[in-house]
Amino acid sequence: MVVFAHQFSIVLFHGIRLILKNTEYTITDLDVLEEEMKDIKEKGYAFEDQELRKGVRRIVAPIYDRGNRSGRRSHFGGVGLMGCVGVAATIFSLEIDDKENLGRLVMETADRISYGMGRPK
């Protein structure tokens, strides 16, 4: 599962968890966010449409090392998760219709890097 904590500012306010809105597109409903996370896990990449910065879209995929198989924890707390690779572009350059193709390319690139870091195929 890919989690990009820098995109979500969750704060505790009088015992209520809130997600701060960066733009009008930021997902602030925890149920919607949970569904989005399930979709990310299923696809293997994340697509962010102006949630962090208006006018910018991003596609990212996780990079794993050999720890993914051994079960050791990485520096980021996830099992073998070492980072991510992705693309960011303006909404004029990265069309919604391109997200599946670019998502596949980003995942393939992340996989090649992961295999180079020792992740088993």
C-alpha positions as CSV (number, residue, x, y, z in Angstrom):
1,M,0.0,0.0,0.0
2,V,1.3,3.4,-0.9
3,V,0.8,6.1,1.7
4,F,2.0,9.6,1.2
5,A,1.7,11.2,4.6
6,H,3.0,14.6,3.4
7,Q,-0.2,15.0,1.4
8,F,-2.5,14.6,4.4
9,S,-2.3,16.8,7.5
10,I,-4.3,15.0,10.1
11,V,-4.8,17.0,13.3
12,L,-6.6,16.2,16.6
13,F,-9.0,19.0,17.5
14,H,-11.0,18.5,20.7
15,G,-10.7,14.7,20.2
16,I,-11.9,14.8,16.6
17,R,-9.5,13.8,13.8
18,L,-9.5,16.4,11.0
19,I,-7.7,16.4,7.6
20,L,-6.7,19.9,6.7
21,K,-7.7,21.0,3.3
22,N,-4.9,22.2,1.0
23,T,-7.2,22.8,-1.9
24,E,-10.9,22.4,-2.7
25,Y,-9.9,19.0,-4.1
26,T,-8.3,17.6,-0.9
27,I,-10.0,14.5,0.4
28,T,-11.1,15.3,3.9
29,D,-13.7,12.6,4.5
30,L,-12.0,9.7,6.3
31,D,-14.4,7.1,4.7
32,V,-13.6,8.5,1.2
33,L,-9.9,8.5,2.0
34,E,-10.1,4.9,3.2
35,E,-11.7,3.9,-0.1
36,E,-9.0,5.8,-2.0
37,M,-6.4,3.9,-0.1
38,K,-8.0,0.6,-1.0
39,D,-8.0,1.7,-4.7
40,I,-4.3,2.6,-4.4
41,K,-3.5,-0.8,-2.9
42,E,-5.4,-2.6,-5.7
43,K,-3.8,-0.6,-8.6
44,G,-0.3,-0.4,-7.2
45,Y,0.0,3.3,-7.7
46,A,-1.5,6.5,-6.4
47,F,-3.0,9.3,-8.5
48,E,-3.4,12.7,-6.9
49,D,-5.5,15.3,-8.7
50,Q,-4.8,18.8,-7.3
51,E,-5.3,17.6,-3.7
52,L,-2.0,19.1,-2.5
53,R,-1.6,22.0,-5.0
54,K,-4.1,23.4,-7.4
55,G,-3.2,22.8,-11.0
56,V,-0.8,19.9,-10.3
57,R,-1.4,16.2,-10.7
58,R,0.9,13.4,-9.5
59,I,1.2,9.7,-10.0
60,V,3.5,7.7,-7.7
61,A,4.4,4.1,-7.0
62,P,6.3,2.4,-4.1
63,I,9.9,1.2,-4.2
64,Y,10.7,-1.8,-2.1
65,D,13.9,-3.6,-1.2
66,R,14.7,-7.2,-0.3
67,G,13.2,-6.5,3.1
68,N,9.8,-6.8,1.6
69,R,10.3,-10.6,1.5
70,S,12.1,-11.0,4.8
71,G,9.6,-8.9,6.8
72,R,12.1,-6.5,8.3
73,R,10.9,-3.0,8.8
74,S,12.3,-0.1,6.7
75,H,13.2,3.4,7.8
76,F,9.6,4.4,6.9
77,G,8.0,1.9,9.2
78,G,6.5,-0.3,6.4
79,V,7.9,-3.7,5.5
80,G,10.6,-3.2,3.0
81,L,9.2,0.2,1.7
82,M,12.1,2.4,0.8
83,G,10.4,5.3,-1.0
84,C,8.6,6.1,-4.1
85,V,9.0,7.2,-7.7
86,G,6.5,9.3,-9.6
87,V,5.7,12.1,-12.0
88,A,4.1,15.5,-11.4
89,A,2.8,17.8,-14.0
90,T,0.3,20.5,-14.5
91,I,-3.3,19.6,-15.3
92,F,-2.7,20.8,-18.8
93,S,0.2,18.3,-19.3
94,L,-1.2,15.3,-17.4
95,E,-4.6,14.6,-18.7
96,I,-7.0,12.4,-16.7
97,D,-7.2,10.0,-19.6
98,D,-3.5,9.4,-19.4
99,K,-3.4,8.3,-15.7
100,E,-3.8,4.5,-16.3
101,N,-1.0,4.5,-18.9
102,L,1.3,6.7,-16.9
103,G,0.4,4.7,-13.7
104,R,1.6,1.6,-15.4
105,L,4.8,3.2,-16.6
106,V,5.5,4.6,-13.1
107,M,4.8,1.1,-11.5
108,E,7.1,-0.5,-14.0
109,T,9.9,2.0,-13.2
110,A,9.3,1.5,-9.5
111,D,9.5,-2.3,-10.0
112,R,12.8,-2.0,-11.9
113,I,14.3,0.1,-9.1
114,S,12.9,-2.3,-6.5
115,Y,14.4,-5.3,-8.3
116,G,17.7,-3.5,-8.5
117,M,17.6,-3.0,-4.7
118,G,17.2,-6.8,-4.2
119,R,13.4,-7.2,-4.2
120,P,12.6,-10.7,-5.5
121,K,10.7,-11.0,-8.7
